[in-house]
């Protein structure tokens, strides 16, 4: 993995963690089974945002290479 790919991976991981943390903060007024659903939702937000941000970074990387 080259340095640019590592940078995109770390950025994607960080943003996905931030989005899932914000999801938990926004919906943190529940208890019991609803609280489990919140954390399950946070996992889904993490996974989906990681995929989206990583794919966007890959698209921008391709666009930058095409213009050179």
Order of alpha helices (4+ residues) and beta strands (2+ residues): alpha-alpha
